[in-house]
Amino acid sequence: MKKYTLISYLLLFMAGVSALTSCGSSKEVVYFQDLKPGESEVEIPVVQTITVRPEDKISIIVNSRDPQLTDLFNLPYVTRQLGQSLRTDYSVGTSSGVSGYTVDANGEIDFPVLGKIRVTGMKREEIAALIKEKLVDGNLVKDPVVTVEFMNLCISVLGEVNKPGRFNIDRDKVTVLDALSMAGDLTIYGNRSKVMVLRQEGGVQHVYGINLTSGEHVYTSPAYYLQQNDVVYVEPNGVKARQSTVNGNNVRSTSFWISLASLLTSVGILVFN
């Protein structure tokens, strides 16, 4: 009788340890726990549209009814084919190798005919409106259509996500949820309550914390809308931290306690047989 009692205690001990050291409760995994469909409303802060900074690269294309006239204001489209020399094409219809303007340290670009134009701190549509105004006021192009696009803007996502890396920004508003989606969402080992956004502003490195388990915290965070060159870092949770030793078998790890319980069970069986 004592033999079976000891074995039962050992099996219960092993099950308890396994439960306590499992990957965590649903409270640590579920997003937006404070939000309920049809009942919750969260006021989102003012949209932070991406603005141009020094060293950013943008493309600016001018179109009108007279293509030959607008060619004066468009940089050449450069394409390179394998085994062939560099070829320059001034046709706006070419889709590859668009040349762009790099914003200098003073926040300016050197635009054909118009010369230096200050664009730092401006949105895409503001830059397009400014150039259109200068072309019309100077009687250079009649009814121009100006298109401005980002070329080298990106964000980085690191840590416990499925696809870490650098991702290009192709629109004016990108949220931290967009970034995590591009990175394939968090792994099961990602700490949902501690996602950090690192941002350089005015020569100072700022760190913002975001708790994904709280919808209100996410949507009201000053880092909800990302800026170019932001870094999103997902910290590992306690389970991953405990498994991060060389062999993952220290006294704090799940595998250690399961192995110990299995060993004690085997010893008990041998002793009482």
C-alpha positions in Angstrom: 0.0 0.0 0.0 2.8 2.4 0.9 4.4 1.6 -2.5 1.4 2.9 -4.4 0.9 5.9 -2.1 4.5 7.1 -2.8 4.1 6.6 -6.5 0.8 8.5 -6.5 2.4 11.4 -4.6 5.3 11.5 -7.0 3.0 11.5 -10.0 1.0 14.3 -8.5 4.1 16.3 -7.8 5.3 15.9 -11.3 1.9 17.0 -12.7 1.9 20.0 -10.4 5.4 21.1 -11.4 4.5 20.8 -15.1 1.4 22.9 -14.6 3.2 25.6 -12.7 6.1 25.9 -15.1 4.0 25.8 -18.3 4.0 28.6 -20.9 1.8 30.8 -18.8 -1.9 31.6 -18.4 -4.2 33.1 -20.9 -3.8 36.4 -19.1 -0.2 36.6 -20.3 -1.1 35.8 -23.9 -4.4 37.4 -24.8 -4.3 40.9 -26.4 -6.6 43.8 -25.5 -8.1 42.1 -22.4 -9.9 45.3 -21.3 -11.8 45.7 -24.6 -15.3 44.1 -25.2 -16.9 44.0 -28.6 -19.6 46.6 -28.9 -19.0 48.0 -25.5 -15.5 49.5 -25.4 -14.4 52.8 -26.8 -10.9 54.1 -26.7 -10.0 57.6 -27.8 -7.0 57.4 -30.1 -4.4 60.3 -29.8 -3.8 62.7 -32.6 -2.5 60.9 -35.7 1.2 61.4 -36.1 1.8 61.4 -39.8 5.3 60.7 -40.9 7.2 63.8 -41.9 10.5 64.1 -43.8 13.8 64.3 -42.0 17.4 65.0 -43.1 18.9 61.9 -44.8 15.5 60.7 -45.9 15.1 59.9 -49.6 12.0 60.8 -51.6 10.8 60.6 -55.2 9.1 63.6 -56.8 7.3 63.1 -60.1 5.7 66.0 -62.1 3.1 65.3 -64.7 1.1 67.5 -67.0 -0.5 67.6 -70.5 2.9 68.4 -71.9 5.3 65.5 -71.1 8.3 67.1 -72.8 7.9 70.1 -70.5 7.6 68.1 -67.3 10.7 66.1 -68.2 12.7 69.1 -67.1 11.5 68.6 -63.5 11.8 64.8 -63.3 15.0 63.0 -62.4 16.0 60.3 -64.8 14.9 56.7 -64.3 17.9 54.5 -64.2 17.8 50.8 -65.0 20.6 48.3 -65.1 20.3 45.0 -66.9 22.6 42.0 -66.4 25.5 42.1 -68.9 24.6 45.5 -70.2 25.8 49.0 -69.5 23.9 51.5 -67.4 21.0 52.9 -69.3 19.2 56.2 -68.6 15.6 56.6 -69.5 13.7 59.9 -69.2 10.3 58.4 -69.8 7.9 58.6 -66.9 6.4 55.3 -67.9 9.5 53.4 -66.8 8.8 51.6 -63.5 12.2 50.5 -62.2 15.2 52.3 -60.8 13.4 55.6 -59.8 16.0 58.2 -58.9 15.2 60.2 -55.8 16.2 63.3 -53.8 18.1 62.9 -50.6 17.3 65.5 -48.0 20.5 67.2 -46.9 21.6 68.2 -43.3 19.9 71.5 -43.7 16.6 69.8 -44.5 16.6 70.8 -48.2 16.6 69.2 -51.6 17.9 70.6 -54.9 15.0 70.5 -57.3 15.5 71.1 -61.1 14.9 74.7 -62.2 13.4 75.7 -58.8 16.7 75.2 -56.9 16.9 74.6 -53.1 13.6 73.8 -51.4 13.3 73.2 -47.7 11.2 70.0 -47.0 12.2 68.9 -43.5 9.3 68.5 -41.2 6.8 68.4 -44.0 4.3 65.7 -45.0 4.2 64.2 -48.5 1.2 66.1 -49.6 2.6 69.3 -48.2 5.8 68.9 -50.3 3.7 68.1 -53.4 1.5 71.2 -52.8 4.6 73.4 -52.3 6.2 72.3 -55.5 3.0 72.6 -57.5 2.6 76.2 -56.2 6.1 77.1 -57.2 5.6 75.7 -60.7 2.3 77.5 -61.2 3.5 80.8 -59.8 6.6 80.7 -61.9 4.5 80.0 -65.0 6.7 76.9 -65.6 4.0 74.2 -65.9 0.3 74.6 -66.4 -2.0 72.4 -64.2 0.9 70.1 -62.9 0.2 67.0 -61.0 3.0 66.4 -58.4 3.4 63.0 -56.7 5.7 62.5 -53.7 6.7 59.0 -52.4 9.0 57.7 -49.6 12.0 55.7 -50.8 14.2 54.6 -48.0 12.1 54.9 -44.9 11.9 51.8 -42.7 11.3 50.4 -39.2 12.9 47.5 -37.4 11.3 44.8 -35.3 13.4 42.6 -33.0 13.0 40.1 -30.2 10.3 37.5 -29.8 8.6 37.8 -33.1 8.2 35.2 -35.9 10.0 37.2 -38.6 12.3 39.9 -37.1 13.9 42.3 -39.6 13.7 45.8 -41.3 10.5 46.7 -43.0 9.9 49.6 -45.5 7.3 52.3 -44.8 5.1 52.9 -47.8 2.4 55.0 -46.3 2.0 58.1 -44.0 0.6 56.3 -41.0 2.2 53.1 -39.6 1.2 51.8 -36.1 3.0 49.5 -33.8 0.3 46.9 -34.6 1.2 47.2 -38.3 4.8 46.6 -37.4 4.1 43.5 -35.4 1.9 42.2 -38.1 4.6 42.6 -40.7 6.9 40.7 -38.4 4.5 37.8 -38.2 3.1 38.5 -34.7 4.8 37.7 -31.4 5.9 34.1 -30.6 4.4 32.3 -27.6 7.5 33.4 -25.7 7.0 37.1 -26.3 6.2 39.3 -23.3 2.9 40.9 -24.3 3.0 43.3 -21.4 6.5 44.7 -22.3 7.0 45.8 -25.9 9.4 48.7 -26.3 9.7 51.3 -29.0 13.1 53.0 -29.3 13.0 56.3 -31.1 15.7 59.0 -31.6 14.3 62.5 -31.3 16.4 65.7 -31.3 19.6 63.7 -30.6 18.0 61.9 -27.6 17.1 58.2 -27.4 13.6 57.8 -26.1 12.1 54.4 -25.0 8.4 53.9 -24.9 6.7 50.9 -23.2 3.6 49.3 -24.6 1.4 46.7 -22.9 -0.4 44.7 -25.5 -2.7 43.0 -23.0 -4.4 46.4 -22.5 -6.2 48.0 -25.5 -6.4 51.3 -23.8 -2.6 51.3 -23.1 -1.9 50.4 -26.7 -4.1 53.0 -28.4 -3.2 55.9 -26.1 0.6 55.3 -26.2 2.7 58.1 -27.7 4.4 55.4 -29.7 1.3 53.9 -31.2 2.1 55.7 -34.4 5.6 54.8 -35.5 8.2 57.1 -37.2 10.9 56.2 -39.6 13.9 54.4 -38.0 11.9 53.4 -35.0 12.9 50.0 -33.4 10.3 47.8 -31.9 11.6 45.3 -29.4 9.6 42.4 -27.9 11.1 41.2 -24.6 11.1 37.4 -23.9 8.8 36.2 -21.1 9.8 34.3 -18.0 9.5 30.9 -19.6 11.9 31.8 -22.4 14.3 33.4 -19.9 14.4 30.2 -17.8 15.2 28.2 -20.9 18.0 30.4 -22.1 20.9 28.6 -20.4 23.4 26.6 -22.3 21.5 23.3 -21.9 18.2 24.6 -20.7 18.4 22.3 -17.6 19.0 24.5 -14.6 17.0 24.4 -11.3 14.6 27.0 -12.6 13.7 25.2 -15.8 10.7 23.1 -16.5 12.8 20.2 -17.9 14.8 20.0 -14.7 11.8 19.5 -12.4 10.1 17.1 -14.8 13.3 15.1 -15.0 13.7 15.1 -11.3 10.1 13.9 -10.7 10.6 11.2 -13.3 13.8 10.0 -11.6 12.1 9.9 -8.1 9.2 8.0 -9.6 11.5 5.4 -11.1 13.5 5.1 -7.8 10.3 4.6 -5.9 9.1 1.8 -8.2 12.5 0.1 -7.9 12.6 0.4 -4.1 9.2 -1.1 -3.5 9.3 -3.9 -6.1 
